[in-house]
């Protein structure tokens, strides 16, 4: 039996400060997790949440807005301006009094280099393949400078991908440049991942890649990146665990590892340790630990906790193991598959084996939470140390073009472009695609006519490296 009387909301701050909240009849409990001594406060919130749960705060800890996937509330718990008819669809209509029932079906990403703007990515829910599935990944844009600082939706329900998608498990990770973002989703009954590159002024994609296991069904699992962004893990009641390495520069997965955990779990979640080395899996009655330093780690799991049979507030609300979250205080907290009023805690998640010290039902809540946990990426992940990769389409300074009098035309172009200058041009010419990969290179001297008809349509950067200057300019190839 599942209880839906109280829910959880969460605000993840850009300075790595974590708040969680639980709601019963409009009462929210806020947990300040900046320190291991968690403080708890109560406040009124009107929104009821099911599995879908996202919110965001500013760097000072002030709640900006939050959503249950069906409507968006501002910091005063009123409907965010211009957010009515947000995320339309069959599932939205039928769950309007509860909140969207897919785990990780919403995700908030700050605009790179725009402190007042936020992307809200959200899935729909429509009848498909004898079930209800997301058929559309959309995004909306919130401007917090509008409506006297309470925020306003300035673009709403923009379709990003139409496909039969896996229910929930939207996640994201910083690009290797530490500024842009990769947003990841998955096709239903497939091994196909979709990725999008989020820059300061554009969304590129979808890019697709077949890798890992076939994701048969979902809405009761979890998909997360490691804190260093180098791995992705996913697990659900299908009992299939996938762990994939990830290149934050190219946005490509590689070296996928899969195992089947045959323990009849009815729900499941995953989380990496703060040092990104140990992977924890919550699987109903058990918590497993995998040491990714081992070459064969996928087949070497340790049982670090077994459910002790505790029920709360009463039978049949078992305080078992479901989704996990790494908090800013360095501990991992675990919710249950039921409407319980306790959290479990992993006290030393960087420690191997039982030394990680899992304390079951260690944090009592003033009301029950029903299977809801916030979805957030590691907002403070920086640039990859030693990486030569950058989203060059957003990193150049066109003022140099005025100083050395280089012209590039036509722009946009169909097949050829001309490069000319009043001064002598000598240097190495490179053309980069949107992933930062060189797709054309040539040593040049003097004005040039370049045939780039072989390039697919899209955005590129042309770069000329001279003896004293580096010139870069954005160019657009049309069909």
Secondary structure, 3 states (H helix, E strand, C coil): CCCCCEEEEEEECCCCCEEEEEEECCEEEEEECCCCCCEEEEEECCCCCCCCCEEEECCCCCEEEEECCCCEEECCCCECECCCCCCCCHHHHHCCCCCCCCCCCEEEEECCCCCCEEEEEEECCEEECCEEEEEEEEEEEEECCCHHHCCEEEEEEEEEEEEEECCCCCEEEECCCCCCEEEEEEECCEEEEEEEEECCCCEEEEEEEEEEEEECCCCCCEEEECCCCCEEEEECCCCEEEEEEEECCCCEEEEEEEEECCCCCCCCEEEECCCCCEEEEEEECEEEEEECCCCCHHHCCEEEEECCCCECCCCCCECCECCEEECCCCCEEECCCCEEEEEEEECCCCCCHHHHCEEEEEEEEEEEEECCCCCCCCCCCCCCCCCCCCCHHHCCCCHHHHHHCEEEECCCECCEEEEEECCCCEEEEEEECCCCCEEEEEEEECCEEEECCCCCCEEEEEEEECCCCEEEEEEEECC
